[in-house]
Amino acid sequence: MFLKAFLLNNKLIGHLMFLVLFVLALLFYLERTIFVDPCYALFNLFYYRDYVVEASRHAVVIPQTLALLAIKMNLPFRFILAVYSVSFILLYYIVFLVIAYLFKLDRLALAVPLLLMVGVKYSFFWISTETHQALVYTILFYAFLVWSLTFRPGIFSWFTRVAVAAAILLLCFYSHPVSLFTVLFVLGFFVVDNKLWLKPEAYILAAVIIVLSLIKFLTSSPAGYENAFFKGFGSFFERLGDLLKSGSFIFLRKKLLHIYLFPMIIFMITTAWYLVKKQYLKLGYYLLSLLLFALIIFTTFDLWYYDFIQEKNLMGLILFLLIPFLKDVVFPMGRTRLVVQGLLVVMFLFGTIHVIRASSFFRERLAYISNLISITRSMPEKKFLMAEEMIDRDKLNVYWSLGPETVMLSSLGGPDSTVCMYINDNYGKIAEGTSLNDTMTVIFVPWAKSLDLGRMNRRYFNLDHSVTRKLTEKDLIQGKKITIYSNKFEDPAFHNGNDSCTTDSSGNRFFVLKGEFSPGLFGKYSDIIHSSSVMVTARVRVYPFEKMNPKWLILAISREQNLVVYNYHRSEIPPDSLKPGQWTTLEASGIVSSTDPRDQLKIYLWNPEKKRVGMDDFEISCQVVIH
């Protein structure tokens, strides 16, 4: 009886779902706030001490309010991070309360917590993305339309209905442009569901949507996010031919039986429901809308992105599935309805499990950044540059955000513990001749390479009186040198294909390479090295028997999988140093990182010209680095 009463109480289910969301937001507040865009957005609140709006998405100031208020009250740093994490859930909870209690649409209100957890795993931690907000406001827009059917006839009611709906549309459009498609869908669904073909309100609201779209398009910056979105939409037909190569399509296909299993079940149940009820017009609208919006996503977001971005891109599809399901698939009281209600709870629980599992990646990511910060504690500087090859890409897959992330994470110990680390990669490469001795600037992110120290909130951050130091690979080493391969070629029986050992006039035995690849270290990374990140150093003495181009005799260190190279380091020698009849030492070193058991480690001498080369004293060692 208790289970039945619980499953039939939509308000109670919704409150419990949000209780889980609040707990997760508090439990993982560091993982949600010290991560890429949320971290940068929160830092900007500290930096400017005011609302921060990007790409004219003005509605984003709403969830910033509590954190900004806490900053102005000089509240503890960790508390502000927790408040920022919870603020977004609080905003969505308020929308849920409005729909459930003011509009009295408690079943439809469940779309809000379900949208945040169904088809979601890594994107739960990308809290500042405006897509979530636009989709939640879309649910509010549709719920208001349904509720407005209960208004009394009259000019005042008509005006109120149109004015409030238009205001919600403003919230949608000034959150994210994807709302163009979601609000059109729910408006059309509302008209079809209630047969409002002759009512002027729907056409007025459709005109408002079109006008808002034109305004957003005409006022968007040519180099901004909005313009990139509209350009992608404008290339719809051009990209349609490459649909199967679309990053979003490939992602959905790979995850269909994983995080998108329940959305697929919802789709099948809703389709079957419309067929059984012979609601063919609604079925046609439902299927056509899903197909068109899916094609828009696949063509607009045709490049491969990280999982948390792909999940965000596909969240609109989840809304297309939830609204008809929650509105129409209502069985009579009894077991069948309990099954549907139970399905909603199970979907949410599975989403919760996915999020908890994903949290391990974010914890490891924070631990990796903490270790990077720890190597700077013995140094007098507070600002640092790092080369791209020094970073473990498995742990830190977005490079530009390391500046904000290190500033925020290091400041948990107080303002005097603040450090800033910047990755000098191709995307954010600093200009040649940039002075690293200026103590009043901070190289922060690629589009803000000279952060003004004078504006820093010194209650929370302190980077004063520090020049910028370039970190070297040696700075990252923390372990003893371990030899993992040694071959002095003293065994006369040793051979490699047609190549074999020989002895010179002094009795020294060495190996003669005639082919393209020498003997060396080949095998699974995990079998050879028992740390996820190491500094590998390889040395070998070489003896050319004939003149050769030094560019074509290379000591190589490679981590690869299925012929795709992920880490590659090679020896470099002066042009005149490789002479026939003389021994020369080649050396290659670099950081190699791996957590994939399928990765192969290959260290060898590459001789593509296949000239005769003697080699001796081949030694390979490694040292653990910060990981």
PAVEX-144486 format. One record per residue (C-alpha): residue number from 0; x, y, z. Coordinates in nm, 3 decimals, always signed. Layout:
i,u,v,w
NUM,X,Y,Z
...
This chain:
i,u,v,w
0,+0.000,+0.000,+0.000
1,+0.284,+0.239,+0.085
2,+0.453,+0.177,-0.252
3,+0.125,+0.233,-0.435
4,+0.054,+0.558,-0.248
5,+0.410,+0.676,-0.315
6,+0.401,+0.600,-0.687
7,+0.068,+0.779,-0.731
8,+0.188,+1.092,-0.550
9,+0.369,+1.291,-0.819
10,+0.447,+1.583,-0.590
11,+0.615,+1.355,-0.335
12,+0.813,+1.181,-0.610
13,+0.923,+1.518,-0.743
14,+1.033,+1.642,-0.401
15,+1.236,+1.325,-0.342
16,+1.396,+1.354,-0.685
17,+1.504,+1.709,-0.608
18,+1.626,+1.601,-0.266
19,+1.860,+1.362,-0.446
20,+1.967,+1.641,-0.685
21,+2.041,+1.876,-0.394
22,+2.243,+1.608,-0.214
23,+2.445,+1.532,-0.528
24,+2.505,+1.903,-0.590
25,+2.641,+1.942,-0.236
26,+2.832,+1.615,-0.233
27,+3.007,+1.695,-0.562
28,+3.027,+2.072,-0.526
29,+3.401,+2.080,-0.598
30,+3.365,+1.852,-0.899
31,+3.082,+2.076,-1.032
32,+3.248,+2.413,-0.971
33,+3.617,+2.345,-1.043
34,+3.557,+2.218,-1.393
35,+3.600,+2.397,-1.727
36,+3.320,+2.653,-1.796
37,+3.157,+2.652,-1.449
38,+3.495,+2.725,-1.294
39,+3.565,+3.011,-1.533
40,+3.213,+3.153,-1.485
41,+3.241,+3.143,-1.106
42,+3.588,+3.299,-1.111
43,+3.447,+3.587,-1.316
44,+3.191,+3.654,-1.042
45,+3.481,+3.688,-0.795
46,+3.681,+3.897,-1.042
47,+3.417,+4.144,-1.155
48,+3.200,+4.131,-0.839
49,+2.903,+4.165,-1.070
50,+2.683,+3.959,-1.298
51,+2.867,+3.816,-1.598
52,+2.685,+3.760,-1.929
53,+2.840,+3.581,-2.226
54,+2.699,+3.586,-2.583
55,+2.402,+3.804,-2.475
56,+2.251,+3.517,-2.276
57,+2.113,+3.751,-2.013
58,+1.891,+3.497,-1.838
59,+2.202,+3.329,-1.695
60,+2.226,+3.597,-1.427
61,+1.943,+3.431,-1.229
62,+2.145,+3.135,-1.090
63,+2.444,+3.368,-1.035
64,+2.256,+3.576,-0.778
65,+2.314,+3.372,-0.461
66,+2.686,+3.320,-0.528
67,+2.732,+3.690,-0.610
68,+2.552,+3.787,-0.291
69,+2.775,+3.550,-0.091
70,+3.087,+3.703,-0.249
71,+2.974,+4.055,-0.160
72,+2.913,+3.936,+0.198
73,+3.271,+3.798,+0.209
74,+3.147,+3.452,+0.306
75,+3.392,+3.155,+0.320
76,+3.533,+3.038,-0.012
77,+3.412,+2.678,+0.009
78,+3.065,+2.796,+0.108
79,+3.044,+3.012,-0.206
80,+3.143,+2.716,-0.424
81,+2.874,+2.502,-0.262
82,+2.616,+2.779,-0.303
83,+2.700,+2.812,-0.673
84,+2.664,+2.436,-0.723
85,+2.326,+2.429,-0.548
86,+2.192,+2.751,-0.708
87,+2.116,+2.581,-1.038
88,+1.924,+2.297,-0.871
89,+1.736,+2.557,-0.665
90,+1.633,+2.743,-0.982
91,+1.500,+2.422,-1.137
92,+1.324,+2.331,-0.812
93,+1.140,+2.664,-0.813
94,+1.021,+2.591,-1.168
95,+0.903,+2.248,-1.049
96,+0.710,+2.407,-0.759
97,+0.542,+2.658,-0.990
98,+0.427,+2.386,-1.230
99,+0.319,+2.142,-0.957
100,+0.148,+2.383,-0.714
101,+0.052,+2.698,-0.905
102,-0.034,+2.532,-1.235
103,-0.149,+2.212,-1.058
104,+0.020,+1.995,-1.323
105,+0.210,+1.767,-1.089
106,+0.274,+1.488,-1.340
107,+0.407,+1.732,-1.601
108,+0.623,+1.891,-1.330
109,+0.821,+1.566,-1.313
110,+0.966,+1.654,-1.653
111,+1.199,+1.901,-1.475
112,+1.394,+1.657,-1.250
113,+1.374,+1.383,-1.515
114,+1.525,+1.613,-1.779
115,+1.820,+1.673,-1.545
116,+1.889,+1.302,-1.493
117,+1.764,+1.098,-1.792
118,+2.027,+1.062,-2.065
119,+2.273,+1.239,-1.837
120,+2.603,+1.129,-1.689
121,+2.901,+1.361,-1.728
122,+2.695,+1.670,-1.817
123,+2.555,+1.679,-1.461
124,+2.889,+1.838,-1.369
125,+2.873,+2.102,-1.645
126,+2.638,+2.317,-1.442
127,+2.672,+2.655,-1.610
128,+2.572,+2.546,-1.959
129,+2.271,+2.754,-2.063
130,+2.111,+2.460,-2.245
131,+1.980,+2.315,-1.918
132,+1.817,+2.645,-1.830
133,+1.659,+2.694,-2.174
134,+1.507,+2.345,-2.166
135,+1.367,+2.386,-1.814
136,+1.211,+2.718,-1.919
137,+1.064,+2.538,-2.222
138,+0.888,+2.299,-1.985
139,+0.761,+2.600,-1.790
140,+0.637,+2.756,-2.117
141,+0.442,+2.445,-2.213
142,+0.302,+2.399,-1.862
143,+0.180,+2.759,-1.861
144,+0.004,+2.706,-2.196
145,-0.176,+2.402,-2.055
146,-0.268,+2.586,-1.735
147,-0.393,+2.889,-1.931
148,-0.673,+2.674,-2.072
149,-0.841,+2.709,-1.732
150,-0.853,+3.091,-1.758
151,-1.192,+3.254,-1.786
152,-1.277,+3.396,-2.129
153,-1.216,+3.766,-2.171
154,-0.979,+4.027,-2.307
155,-0.783,+4.054,-1.980
156,-0.728,+3.677,-1.964
157,-0.627,+3.673,-2.328
158,-0.375,+3.954,-2.279
159,-0.236,+3.792,-1.963
160,-0.196,+3.459,-2.141
161,-0.003,+3.611,-2.432
162,+0.208,+3.845,-2.214
163,+0.319,+3.579,-1.964
164,+0.391,+3.327,-2.240
165,+0.599,+3.588,-2.425
166,+0.790,+3.665,-2.104
167,+0.877,+3.296,-2.061
168,+0.986,+3.288,-2.425
169,+1.228,+3.570,-2.348
170,+1.376,+3.356,-2.069
171,+1.416,+3.069,-2.315
172,+1.576,+3.271,-2.595
173,+1.809,+3.463,-2.369
174,+1.934,+3.138,-2.221
175,+2.029,+2.939,-2.533
176,+1.933,+2.948,-2.905
177,+1.839,+2.578,-2.903
178,+1.512,+2.698,-2.747
179,+1.402,+2.806,-3.098
180,+1.329,+2.442,-3.174
181,+1.208,+2.329,-2.834
182,+0.951,+2.608,-2.788
183,+0.825,+2.562,-3.145
184,+0.781,+2.192,-3.073
185,+0.584,+2.237,-2.749
186,+0.374,+2.517,-2.901
187,+0.286,+2.295,-3.197
188,+0.219,+2.000,-2.968
189,-0.012,+2.219,-2.758
190,-0.207,+2.328,-3.067
191,-0.237,+1.973,-3.205
192,-0.330,+1.828,-2.865
193,-0.609,+2.081,-2.805
194,-0.713,+2.138,-3.169
195,-0.659,+2.513,-3.143
196,-0.631,+2.568,-3.517
197,-0.845,+2.881,-3.516
198,-0.717,+3.042,-3.196
199,-0.502,+3.352,-3.258
200,-0.282,+3.310,-2.947
201,-0.077,+3.028,-3.098
202,-0.001,+3.229,-3.412
203,+0.088,+3.537,-3.210
204,+0.329,+3.333,-2.998
205,+0.474,+3.172,-3.311
206,+0.534,+3.525,-3.445
207,+0.704,+3.621,-3.117
208,+0.931,+3.316,-3.151
209,+1.026,+3.410,-3.507
210,+1.092,+3.773,-3.414
211,+1.307,+3.672,-3.117
212,+1.503,+3.435,-3.341
213,+1.567,+3.712,-3.593
214,+1.675,+3.952,-3.318
215,+1.915,+3.695,-3.175
216,+2.054,+3.620,-3.521
217,+2.100,+3.985,-3.618
218,+2.251,+4.091,-3.286
219,+2.484,+3.793,-3.237
220,+2.857,+3.854,-3.262
221,+3.017,+3.717,-3.583
222,+3.277,+3.540,-3.368
223,+3.040,+3.436,-3.087
224,+2.868,+3.113,-2.988
225,+2.530,+3.222,-3.120
226,+2.660,+3.293,-3.469
227,+2.838,+2.957,-3.481
228,+2.510,+2.787,-3.389
229,+2.313,+2.971,-3.657
230,+2.584,+2.899,-3.916
231,+2.562,+2.529,-3.834
232,+2.185,+2.541,-3.876
233,+2.228,+2.727,-4.205
234,+2.447,+2.443,-4.335
235,+2.172,+2.187,-4.270
236,+2.132,+2.058,-4.625
237,+2.503,+2.077,-4.699
238,+2.589,+1.857,-4.399
239,+2.295,+1.620,-4.436
240,+2.492,+1.403,-4.675
241,+2.754,+1.334,-4.407
242,+2.500,+1.241,-4.141
243,+2.658,+0.906,-4.058
244,+2.988,+1.081,-3.984
245,+2.831,+1.333,-3.746
246,+2.989,+1.332,-3.400
247,+2.651,+1.361,-3.226
248,+2.503,+1.077,-3.434
249,+2.798,+0.850,-3.360
250,+2.775,+0.935,-2.989
251,+2.401,+0.860,-2.974
252,+2.450,+0.532,-3.156
253,+2.731,+0.422,-2.922
254,+2.536,+0.517,-2.608
255,+2.191,+0.399,-2.721
256,+2.187,+0.093,-2.496
257,+2.365,+0.275,-2.214
258,+2.249,+0.618,-2.097
259,+1.985,+0.639,-2.372
260,+1.818,+0.305,-2.300
261,+1.527,+0.457,-2.107
262,+1.469,+0.741,-2.356
263,+1.440,+0.470,-2.624
264,+1.185,+0.287,-2.406
265,+0.987,+0.611,-2.363
266,+0.987,+0.659,-2.740
267,+0.855,+0.307,-2.805
268,+0.583,+0.331,-2.537
269,+0.462,+0.672,-2.659
270,+0.455,+0.560,-3.022
271,+0.262,+0.246,-2.931
272,+0.020,+0.451,-2.718
273,-0.067,+0.686,-3.006
274,-0.112,+0.388,-3.239
275,-0.343,+0.206,-2.998
276,-0.545,+0.523,-2.935
277,-0.552,+0.594,-3.312
278,-0.416,+0.944,-3.255
279,-0.247,+0.946,-3.593
280,-0.219,+1.323,-3.629
281,-0.041,+1.355,-3.297
282,+0.175,+1.053,-3.380
283,+0.275,+1.208,-3.711
284,+0.362,+1.538,-3.546
285,+0.556,+1.357,-3.274
286,+0.763,+1.145,-3.513
287,+0.824,+1.424,-3.764
288,+0.935,+1.666,-3.490
289,+1.173,+1.411,-3.340
290,+1.322,+1.331,-3.679
291,+1.372,+1.693,-3.782
292,+1.520,+1.799,-3.448
293,+1.753,+1.496,-3.445
294,+1.873,+1.588,-3.796
295,+1.930,+1.948,-3.683
296,+2.141,+1.827,-3.391
297,+2.339,+1.585,-3.607
298,+2.413,+1.850,-3.869
299,+2.470,+2.143,-3.632
300,+2.695,+1.952,-3.392
301,+2.866,+1.742,-3.656
302,+3.211,+1.748,-3.494
303,+3.319,+1.509,-3.221
304,+3.304,+1.660,-2.873
305,+3.365,+1.532,-2.522
306,+3.094,+1.321,-2.359
307,+2.969,+1.600,-2.135
308,+2.918,+1.826,-2.439
309,+2.750,+1.557,-2.649
310,+2.508,+1.477,-2.366
311,+2.419,+1.845,-2.341
312,+2.362,+1.866,-2.717
313,+2.119,+1.572,-2.704
314,+1.922,+1.695,-2.402
315,+1.669,+1.864,-2.632
316,+1.573,+1.524,-2.769
317,+1.497,+1.407,-2.415
318,+1.254,+1.699,-2.375
319,+1.083,+1.601,-2.703
320,+1.030,+1.256,-2.551
321,+0.928,+1.356,-2.198
322,+0.655,+1.612,-2.276
323,+0.428,+1.380,-2.483
324,+0.500,+1.084,-2.253
325,+0.406,+1.269,-1.933
326,+0.113,+1.449,-2.094
327,-0.052,+1.157,-2.274
328,+0.066,+0.818,-2.150
329,-0.165,+0.801,-1.849
330,-0.314,+0.460,-1.782
331,-0.627,+0.406,-1.573
332,-0.586,+0.358,-1.203
333,-0.440,+0.016,-1.139
334,-0.133,-0.190,-1.211
335,-0.067,-0.046,-1.556
336,-0.049,+0.307,-1.422
337,+0.171,+0.194,-1.137
338,+0.407,+0.038,-1.391
339,+0.438,+0.369,-1.578
340,+0.488,+0.565,-1.255
341,+0.745,+0.309,-1.143
342,+0.926,+0.349,-1.474
343,+0.971,+0.722,-1.403
344,+1.129,+0.645,-1.065
345,+1.356,+0.375,-1.212
346,+1.470,+0.611,-1.491
347,+1.568,+0.871,-1.234
348,+1.749,+0.615,-1.019
349,+1.948,+0.487,-1.315
350,+2.045,+0.844,-1.402
351,+2.159,+0.891,-1.042
352,+2.376,+0.581,-1.066
353,+2.532,+0.710,-1.390
354,+2.615,+1.043,-1.226
355,+2.771,+0.879,-0.921
356,+2.985,+0.660,-1.145
357,+3.091,+0.960,-1.352
358,+3.202,+1.140,-1.036
359,+3.511,+0.918,-1.014
360,+3.647,+1.078,-1.333
361,+3.602,+1.425,-1.186
362,+3.758,+1.327,-0.854
363,+4.061,+1.185,-1.035
364,+4.076,+1.502,-1.242
365,+4.083,+1.719,-0.931
366,+4.345,+1.491,-0.774
367,+4.562,+1.529,-1.084
368,+4.533,+1.910,-1.076
369,+4.609,+1.903,-0.702
370,+4.926,+1.707,-0.774
371,+5.026,+1.962,-1.039
372,+4.973,+2.237,-0.784
373,+5.175,+2.047,-0.523
374,+5.493,+2.056,-0.735
375,+5.486,+2.437,-0.719
376,+5.471,+2.462,-0.341
377,+5.850,+2.458,-0.302
378,+5.895,+2.727,-0.570
379,+5.890,+3.102,-0.500
380,+5.673,+3.179,-0.803
381,+5.292,+3.160,-0.813
382,+5.236,+3.175,-1.191
383,+5.351,+2.898,-1.424
384,+5.360,+2.798,-1.790
385,+5.349,+2.436,-1.903
386,+5.401,+2.276,-2.242
387,+5.117,+2.068,-2.385
388,+5.320,+1.747,-2.394
389,+5.372,+1.766,-2.017
390,+5.001,+1.715,-1.950
391,+4.825,+1.382,-1.903
392,+4.544,+1.421,-2.157
393,+4.351,+1.128,-2.009
394,+4.310,+1.332,-1.690
395,+4.290,+1.685,-1.830
396,+4.103,+1.673,-2.159
397,+4.030,+2.049,-2.179
398,+4.350,+2.253,-2.170
399,+4.233,+2.616,-2.167
400,+4.059,+2.578,-1.830
401,+4.368,+2.488,-1.626
402,+4.425,+2.854,-1.537
403,+4.088,+2.906,-1.362
404,+4.093,+2.554,-1.219
405,+4.434,+2.587,-1.055
406,+4.351,+2.933,-0.920
407,+4.024,+2.811,-0.765
408,+4.151,+2.475,-0.637
409,+4.474,+2.611,-0.489
410,+4.280,+2.887,-0.309
411,+4.090,+2.636,-0.099
412,+4.383,+2.664,+0.141
413,+4.352,+3.042,+0.161
414,+4.442,+3.337,-0.064
415,+4.816,+3.308,-0.003
416,+4.815,+2.953,-0.142
417,+4.685,+3.065,-0.484
418,+4.877,+2.954,-0.793
419,+4.792,+2.979,-1.162
420,+4.910,+2.731,-1.425
421,+4.866,+2.790,-1.798
422,+4.914,+2.536,-2.079
423,+5.097,+2.696,-2.370
424,+4.938,+2.484,-2.643
425,+4.867,+2.572,-3.007
426,+4.519,+2.706,-2.927
427,+4.633,+2.945,-2.656
428,+4.997,+2.992,-2.752
429,+5.144,+3.310,-2.607
430,+5.308,+3.552,-2.848
431,+5.681,+3.540,-2.903
432,+5.860,+3.793,-2.689
433,+5.593,+3.801,-2.418
434,+5.756,+3.915,-2.095
435,+5.723,+3.662,-1.816
436,+5.876,+3.901,-1.564
437,+5.573,+4.131,-1.533
438,+5.443,+4.077,-1.180
439,+5.119,+4.267,-1.248
440,+4.968,+4.038,-1.513
441,+4.849,+3.679,-1.515
442,+4.840,+3.457,-1.824
443,+4.502,+3.308,-1.746
444,+4.302,+3.176,-2.045
445,+4.368,+3.204,-2.422
446,+4.131,+3.501,-2.464
447,+4.248,+3.672,-2.142
448,+4.625,+3.633,-2.144
449,+4.686,+3.944,-1.936
450,+4.450,+3.930,-1.642
451,+4.468,+4.250,-1.435
452,+4.599,+4.168,-1.090
453,+4.456,+4.495,-0.961
454,+4.103,+4.358,-1.001
455,+4.170,+4.029,-0.823
456,+3.957,+3.973,-0.514
457,+4.239,+3.949,-0.259
458,+4.014,+3.811,+0.009
459,+4.013,+3.486,-0.189
460,+4.309,+3.504,-0.431
461,+4.663,+3.639,-0.406
462,+4.903,+3.621,-0.701
463,+5.093,+3.938,-0.614
464,+5.470,+3.987,-0.649
465,+5.532,+3.686,-0.872
466,+5.686,+3.650,-1.215
467,+5.580,+3.366,-1.445
468,+5.797,+3.055,-1.445
469,+5.823,+2.798,-1.722
470,+5.792,+2.451,-1.578
471,+6.009,+2.181,-1.732
472,+5.948,+1.809,-1.751
473,+6.208,+1.760,-1.480
474,+5.991,+1.966,-1.244
475,+5.723,+1.697,-1.268
476,+5.947,+1.403,-1.176
477,+5.889,+1.259,-0.831
478,+6.020,+0.904,-0.850
479,+6.353,+0.723,-0.870
480,+6.492,+0.617,-1.205
481,+6.400,+0.257,-1.292
482,+6.562,+0.067,-1.579
483,+6.297,-0.110,-1.787
484,+6.515,-0.227,-2.076
485,+6.886,-0.285,-2.124
486,+7.067,-0.449,-2.411
487,+7.445,-0.434,-2.459
488,+7.419,-0.686,-2.744
489,+7.680,-0.916,-2.587
490,+7.498,-1.234,-2.681
491,+7.651,-1.359,-3.010
492,+7.329,-1.549,-3.081
493,+7.113,-1.236,-3.063
494,+6.956,-1.146,-3.395
495,+6.658,-0.953,-3.530
496,+6.548,-1.084,-3.869
497,+6.848,-1.055,-4.099
498,+7.031,-0.831,-3.851
499,+7.270,-0.979,-3.596
500,+7.561,-0.904,-3.361
501,+7.920,-0.864,-3.466
502,+8.254,-0.776,-3.303
503,+8.487,-0.486,-3.383
504,+8.868,-0.496,-3.380
505,+8.886,-0.418,-3.008
506,+8.661,-0.710,-2.918
507,+8.355,-0.502,-2.844
508,+8.036,-0.678,-2.947
509,+7.753,-0.470,-3.098
510,+7.447,-0.508,-3.316
511,+7.434,-0.427,-3.689
512,+7.102,-0.289,-3.809
513,+7.026,-0.318,-4.179
514,+6.649,-0.300,-4.173
515,+6.404,-0.021,-4.088
516,+6.325,-0.102,-3.723
517,+6.573,-0.205,-3.458
518,+6.519,-0.439,-3.166
519,+6.389,-0.252,-2.863
520,+6.104,-0.239,-2.616
521,+5.766,-0.345,-2.754
522,+5.458,-0.445,-2.558
523,+5.154,-0.334,-2.363
524,+5.215,-0.019,-2.164
525,+5.039,-0.167,-1.860
526,+5.263,-0.476,-1.867
527,+5.583,-0.271,-1.880
528,+5.506,+0.034,-1.666
529,+5.297,+0.031,-1.351
530,+5.224,+0.401,-1.326
531,+4.980,+0.606,-1.533
532,+5.238,+0.875,-1.615
533,+5.616,+0.845,-1.643
534,+5.916,+1.025,-1.784
535,+6.076,+0.781,-2.027
536,+6.441,+0.825,-2.124
537,+6.608,+0.615,-2.394
538,+6.975,+0.618,-2.497
539,+7.162,+0.421,-2.759
540,+7.508,+0.446,-2.919
541,+7.505,+0.432,-3.300
542,+7.785,+0.371,-3.554
543,+7.701,+0.455,-3.919
544,+7.894,+0.245,-4.167
545,+7.815,+0.490,-4.446
546,+7.708,+0.850,-4.488
547,+7.345,+0.910,-4.392
548,+7.102,+1.194,-4.331
549,+7.075,+1.249,-3.953
550,+6.703,+1.324,-4.001
551,+6.653,+0.961,-4.098
552,+6.804,+0.792,-3.799
553,+6.571,+0.846,-3.506
554,+6.542,+0.701,-3.158
555,+6.165,+0.698,-3.106
556,+5.935,+0.661,-2.803
557,+5.574,+0.597,-2.898
558,+5.249,+0.515,-2.718
559,+4.990,+0.403,-2.967
560,+4.681,+0.197,-3.024
561,+4.557,+0.056,-3.355
562,+4.822,+0.259,-3.540
563,+4.701,+0.584,-3.378
564,+4.987,+0.758,-3.194
565,+4.902,+0.936,-2.867
566,+5.247,+1.014,-2.724
567,+5.554,+1.050,-2.943
568,+5.906,+1.164,-2.854
569,+6.215,+1.145,-3.076
570,+6.587,+1.214,-3.062
571,+6.728,+1.533,-3.206
572,+7.096,+1.564,-3.306
573,+7.297,+1.838,-3.480
574,+7.330,+1.791,-3.861
575,+7.708,+1.725,-3.857
576,+7.723,+1.498,-3.554
577,+7.639,+1.170,-3.729
578,+7.959,+1.067,-3.907
579,+8.054,+0.733,-4.066
580,+8.299,+0.529,-3.862
581,+8.228,+0.715,-3.535
582,+8.016,+0.625,-3.235
583,+7.745,+0.882,-3.144
584,+7.493,+0.870,-2.862
585,+7.126,+0.933,-2.943
586,+6.886,+1.024,-2.665
587,+6.508,+1.067,-2.654
588,+6.295,+1.150,-2.354
589,+5.945,+1.265,-2.272
590,+5.636,+1.205,-2.064
591,+5.421,+0.906,-2.158
592,+5.081,+0.860,-1.996
593,+4.824,+0.585,-2.024
594,+4.529,+0.433,-1.839
595,+4.402,+0.222,-2.130
596,+4.514,-0.144,-2.114
597,+4.505,-0.160,-2.494
598,+4.783,+0.098,-2.535
599,+5.113,-0.025,-2.679
600,+5.455,+0.113,-2.585
601,+5.721,+0.105,-2.859
602,+6.079,+0.228,-2.817
603,+6.318,+0.160,-3.103
604,+6.573,+0.299,-3.348
605,+6.407,+0.394,-3.677
606,+6.622,+0.359,-3.989
607,+6.389,+0.426,-4.286
608,+6.678,+0.448,-4.536
609,+6.779,+0.093,-4.430
610,+7.149,+0.176,-4.424
611,+7.396,-0.027,-4.219
612,+7.415,+0.112,-3.865
613,+7.583,-0.036,-3.562
614,+7.409,+0.008,-3.227
615,+7.521,-0.066,-2.872
616,+7.437,+0.003,-2.508
617,+7.062,+0.045,-2.560
618,+6.922,+0.161,-2.222
619,+6.565,+0.266,-2.138
620,+6.457,+0.399,-1.799
621,+6.155,+0.570,-1.651
622,+6.064,+0.791,-1.357
623,+5.719,+0.848,-1.214
624,+5.583,+1.198,-1.270
625,+5.298,+1.387,-1.106
626,+4.977,+1.208,-1.201
